[in-house]
């Protein structure tokens, strides 16, 4: 109470009072999530760099790889164009775009979590009653994201330098990843001023990130294979700017001025908007709801559907698009790999088949399953959001029981992956069936292979329910196991990790479909675990106090 009446410093510095304390608070809150995210991205860079050395030992093999990738429009859309055939240039091509994408996703989540989300929950109002300047919350959120991006810059640069890559290219690669993160941190800062809802702010910033990826992919797909330049659509995307820096293939430093300028402009706009609104308010006013609720909102299941339907639709459409792209490139697996024995062995190891095309399809289907785990974790965490933001308490004060309330959201968390993977499997099966000339034969087996990933996804769903139910204050830690499973699935075969380590992931126990004989035993064990984990979590939720 005493701090609330102490005078703030005079001048512009008073607007930043308390920034350091808020940064320390943010770092403490993200002490698990932030390091895990950074290490996963850096580990992916390291794993790809090492795998390229093992797979392509000669300059001729690397030159053939670069030519084959540039000749395939679907692969250019997926990974971007190749601008050089050195190990460094191939590393930048293979993982640079996705590292930039993940850095952007990490940064926008951090900024909205520590700015708009704090206002929405009312915590910022309590802090602002003390010695906290008007601009301190936004500044601390941006600074936390910047610290994470600088750490990524340092780790990525050090990894490439440690592998013997040139200093200039290593630094250029690290800067592209870090500046991509800062761009979407700045975009998120603007989005946080526009809407009163953290979920909507994430949707706006996430949509900008998605459009940036689509523009980059469409531009690279439309680019002429022999062209030395980039398509205008690539230049229209911040992720395209990261590609056009061209680390280890010319190191075009001047391109870095584009993200720097965008960051400066968005940050200035975010501060200007923040100075002109009330705490908790946004510039886009929420639409008033109808006077009477529709019948679909009469129960907890309708409410959960209303809250999560937008996210579910976005994931379903995204998987359908990804499945169509994956199916389009699968028929060319033989041409993509060529005569490179190392690449053939890697694909067979990841896909679990001696037949190259089936191994490639199995690898792509497995990627869909791994990525779907992100949806289901976020869907379960919506339970925790409703509880911590105080929206669950009014429901539970009536005749709605805890298990029934939780069940509304868990229906989406468990049924959602079935719908999402079905969309991805249908699109992949149809796309591959058309290119292979056998839609009736390929579509059902690829669809079943996609749906076969569901039990493994449900295990992670159950783990998330257990954490939310028994350890609600550690709910954000759910992303740790999800990140570990994704890392094992993507990098485990590349790094030739022991099978005992790969078996930590529930996906490691699934048959490699399509093309492998199926036995019921692994599915029964996974389904049993997927049932036991949420049961324990719901029992814990029923017996504990609400936060």
Protein Blocks (a to p, Z undefined) as FASTA:
>chain_A
ZZmmpccdehjklmmgoklmmmmmmmmmmmmmmmmmmmmmmmmmmmmmmmmmmmmmbfkl
mmmmmmmmmmpmklmmmnopafbfbfklmmmmmmmmmmmmmmmmmmmmmmmmmmmmmmmn
ommmmmmmmccdfklmmmmmmmmmmmmmmmmmmmmmmmmmmnopafklmmmmmmmmmmmm
mmmmmmmmmmmmmpmbfklmmmmmmmmmmmmmmmmmmmmmmpcfklcbdcfklmmpmklm
mmmnogoilpaaklmmmmmmmmmmmmmmmmmmmmmccehiafbdcddddfbdcfklmpmk
lmmmmmmmmmmmmmmmmmmmmmmmmmmmmmmmmmmnmmafklmmmmmmmnopablklmmm
mmmmmmmmmmmmmmmmmmmmmmmmmmmnopmmmmmmmmbdfklmmmmmmmmmmmmmmmmm
mmmmmmmmmmmmmmnopaklmmmmmmmmmmmmmmmmmmmmmmmmmmmmmmmmlmmmmmmm
mmmmmmmmmmmmmnopafklmmmpmklmpccdehiacdfklmmmmmmmmmmmmmmmmmmm
mmmccZZ
